Amino acid sequence: MKVDYLVIGFGLAGMAFIAELEKAGKSFVVIDDNQNIPSRVVGGMYNPTILKRFTPAWKAHEMWQIALPFYKELEKKFAKKYIYPFKICRILQSVGEQNNWVVASDKTLMSEYMNPKIVHKDINGINAPFGYGELKNVGRIAGEELLYDYKAYLIENDLFQQKTFKYDQLIISDDIIHYQDIETTNVVFSEGSYLHQNPYFSYLPMREAKGEMLLIEVPDLAINYALKSSVFMVPFGNHKFVVGATYNWEDKSFKPTKTAKQELKRKLQGFLKLPYKVLDYKVGIRPTIKDRRPLVGKHPKYSNLAVLNGLGTRGVIVAPAIASILFEHIENNTPIIDEMNIKRYENLL
Ligand SMILES: Cc1cc2nc3c(=O)[nH]c(=O)nc-3n(C[C@H](O)[C@H](O)[C@H](O)COP(=O)(O)OP(=O)(O)OC[C@H]3O[C@@H](n4cnc5c(N)ncnc54)[C@H](O)[C@@H]3O)c2cc1C
């Protein structure tokens, strides 16, 4: 089989890159082993702000301008709804936070998302004596459904191979790469937190962050927006909410832990005064990088191998933008900004 691209890994990064290839009419095949992947467990929230400090996240506003039309296109492609806009109500903790909210909401970029008025409303069972700051133009992407539909479409068209990619079977020459029966011009690696297994790119400094979440049902809570206190409560319809997430930089296993469950329940108790039932536990590993910037670019020695990774905590927003940047770089040699270019780590090789 002869293709323009071989893509390894089908999470948010791989999917966004494949969408670029399809748009440009390139031929490709994807290999993914369907392991326990964060792209499928995420809350899927898109929120270009940092709600701890009320500041914009790095380039998130800019990237969201690319991501929103990208997801709209996929809604059209699969004739399904994946974008669920809702507001986020940030539970304010003090008079100081109320002031900070009002000041921040007047700043460029933040004014796109923050409603300057402090909202005092009674939500049955929610403890918020200092009121809420409301965030607009945010919401959730149904990533799990989207990946499922995209994968089914790829399988139907013989473009998806469900298996583990074996790095030692890659044969690289100047213009052509061979992998088993595949002959290709470019290989793009989008393996998320499994990057450390890749002998070509394992020098890149990933600091994986394990995250755990609860799926809960709160029969007496009828809200269709998210709440944010020390944790997020993201609405999934029918009184169901995803609560999370935790951060653990040591434990790299995909097993749910008692400590994380206890932490989430304790944080939830801080503002939720209603009975709830835990329906499920979700675990994933975020591909976060030491400097918290994406990893985009070609291998310093093998220019036909490229990497698309480091989506961190905001994969939904980041994936479409960086996929397009990498594609343009490979095809047209368009420069990649230094902050996300893997060249910044060449000294680690
Ligand atoms: C608990 C939690 C909550 C989160 N919440 C949000 C959120 O609300 N909003 C948001 O934007 N982001 C969120 N994130 C972050 C987001 O999930 C990640 O940024 C994103 O999913 C990373 O996507 P990826 O494609 O890089 O990697 P992955 O999703 O890990 O996909 C990589 C794929 O590559 C495959 N693979 C790897 N190596 C091989 C190999 N050798 N052979 C074959 N296949 C291979 C894996 O099996 C996997 O399918 C959250 C993450 C976690 C853990």
The ligand as an SDF file (V2000), in Angstrom:
LIG
                    3D

 53 58  0  0  0  0  0  0  0  0999 V2000
   -8.9720   13.5910   33.3150 C   0  0  0  0  0  0  0  0  0  0  0  0
   -8.7280   14.4510   32.1230 C   0  0  0  0  0  0  0  0  0  0  0  0
   -9.6060   15.4840   31.8320 C   0  0  0  0  0  0  0  0  0  0  0  0
   -9.3860   16.3020   30.7330 C   0  0  0  0  0  0  0  0  0  0  0  0
  -10.2980   17.2760   30.4480 N   0  0  0  0  0  0  0  0  0  0  0  0
  -10.1280   18.0330   29.3330 C   0  0  0  0  0  0  0  0  0  0  0  0
  -11.1080   18.9920   28.9730 C   0  0  0  0  0  0  0  0  0  0  0  0
  -12.1460   19.1490   29.6330 O   0  0  0  0  0  0  0  0  0  0  0  0
  -10.8780   19.7490   27.8510 N   0  0  0  0  0  0  0  0  0  0  0  0
   -9.7570   19.5840   27.0800 C   0  0  0  0  0  0  0  0  0  0  0  0
   -9.5980   20.2980   26.0750 O   0  0  0  0  0  0  0  0  0  0  0  0
   -8.8030   18.6790   27.4060 N   0  0  0  0  0  0  0  0  0  0  0  0
   -8.9690   17.9000   28.5020 C   0  0  0  0  0  0  0  0  0  0  0  0
   -8.0230   16.9630   28.8340 N   0  0  0  0  0  0  0  0  0  0  0  0
   -6.7840   16.8780   27.9970 C   0  0  0  0  0  0  0  0  0  0  0  0
   -7.0320   16.0780   26.7020 C   0  0  0  0  0  0  0  0  0  0  0  0
   -7.6740   14.8900   27.0260 O   0  0  0  0  0  0  0  0  0  0  0  0
   -5.6960   15.7840   26.0220 C   0  0  0  0  0  0  0  0  0  0  0  0
   -5.0120   16.9790   25.7610 O   0  0  0  0  0  0  0  0  0  0  0  0
   -5.8980   15.0660   24.6750 C   0  0  0  0  0  0  0  0  0  0  0  0
   -6.8500   14.0580   24.7820 O   0  0  0  0  0  0  0  0  0  0  0  0
   -4.5960   14.4780   24.1570 C   0  0  0  0  0  0  0  0  0  0  0  0
   -4.8530   13.9280   22.8860 O   0  0  0  0  0  0  0  0  0  0  0  0
   -3.7280   13.1780   22.0480 P   0  0  0  0  0  0  0  0  0  0  0  0
   -4.3380   12.8620   20.7370 O   0  0  0  0  0  0  0  0  0  0  0  0
   -2.4620   13.9400   22.0670 O   0  0  0  0  0  0  0  0  0  0  0  0
   -3.4250   11.8360   22.8670 O   0  0  0  0  0  0  0  0  0  0  0  0
   -4.3150   10.5600   23.1950 P   0  0  0  0  0  0  0  0  0  0  0  0
   -5.7260   10.9100   23.3830 O   0  0  0  0  0  0  0  0  0  0  0  0
   -3.6040    9.8670   24.3170 O   0  0  0  0  0  0  0  0  0  0  0  0
   -4.2250    9.6550   21.8930 O   0  0  0  0  0  0  0  0  0  0  0  0
   -3.0440    8.9720   21.5580 C   0  0  0  0  0  0  0  0  0  0  0  0
   -3.3920    7.6840   20.8360 C   0  0  0  0  0  0  0  0  0  0  0  0
   -2.2050    7.1000   20.3250 O   0  0  0  0  0  0  0  0  0  0  0  0
   -2.2620    5.6980   20.5160 C   0  0  0  0  0  0  0  0  0  0  0  0
   -0.9070    5.1520   20.5010 N   0  0  0  0  0  0  0  0  0  0  0  0
    0.1570    5.5670   21.2370 C   0  0  0  0  0  0  0  0  0  0  0  0
    1.2460    4.8340   20.9390 N   0  0  0  0  0  0  0  0  0  0  0  0
    0.8520    3.9570   19.9790 C   0  0  0  0  0  0  0  0  0  0  0  0
    1.5220    2.9090   19.2580 C   0  0  0  0  0  0  0  0  0  0  0  0
    2.8260    2.6060   19.4400 N   0  0  0  0  0  0  0  0  0  0  0  0
    0.8010    2.1830   18.3660 N   0  0  0  0  0  0  0  0  0  0  0  0
   -0.4960    2.4510   18.1350 C   0  0  0  0  0  0  0  0  0  0  0  0
   -1.1820    3.4380   18.7890 N   0  0  0  0  0  0  0  0  0  0  0  0
   -0.5080    4.1550   19.7030 C   0  0  0  0  0  0  0  0  0  0  0  0
   -2.9720    5.5560   21.8670 C   0  0  0  0  0  0  0  0  0  0  0  0
   -3.5280    4.2690   22.0350 O   0  0  0  0  0  0  0  0  0  0  0  0
   -4.0420    6.6220   21.7280 C   0  0  0  0  0  0  0  0  0  0  0  0
   -5.1790    6.0860   21.1030 O   0  0  0  0  0  0  0  0  0  0  0  0
   -8.2280   16.1090   29.9230 C   0  0  0  0  0  0  0  0  0  0  0  0
   -7.3580   15.0670   30.2070 C   0  0  0  0  0  0  0  0  0  0  0  0
   -7.6070   14.2410   31.2900 C   0  0  0  0  0  0  0  0  0  0  0  0
   -6.6750   13.1050   31.5630 C   0  0  0  0  0  0  0  0  0  0  0  0
  1  2  1  0
  2  3  1  0
  2 52  2  0
  3  4  2  0
  4  5  1  0
  4 50  1  0
  5  6  2  0
  6  7  1  0
  6 13  1  0
  7  8  2  0
  7  9  1  0
  9 10  1  0
 10 11  2  0
 10 12  1  0
 12 13  2  0
 13 14  1  0
 14 15  1  0
 14 50  1  0
 15 16  1  0
 16 17  1  0
 16 18  1  0
 18 19  1  0
 18 20  1  0
 20 21  1  0
 20 22  1  0
 22 23  1  0
 23 24  1  0
 24 25  2  0
 24 26  1  0
 24 27  1  0
 27 28  1  0
 28 29  2  0
 28 30  1  0
 28 31  1  0
 31 32  1  0
 32 33  1  0
 33 34  1  0
 33 48  1  0
 34 35  1  0
 35 36  1  0
 35 46  1  0
 36 37  1  0
 36 45  1  0
 37 38  2  0
 38 39  1  0
 39 40  1  0
 39 45  2  0
 40 41  1  0
 40 42  2  0
 42 43  1  0
 43 44  2  0
 44 45  1  0
 46 47  1  0
 46 48  1  0
 48 49  1  0
 50 51  2  0
 51 52  1  0
 52 53  1  0
M  END
$$$$
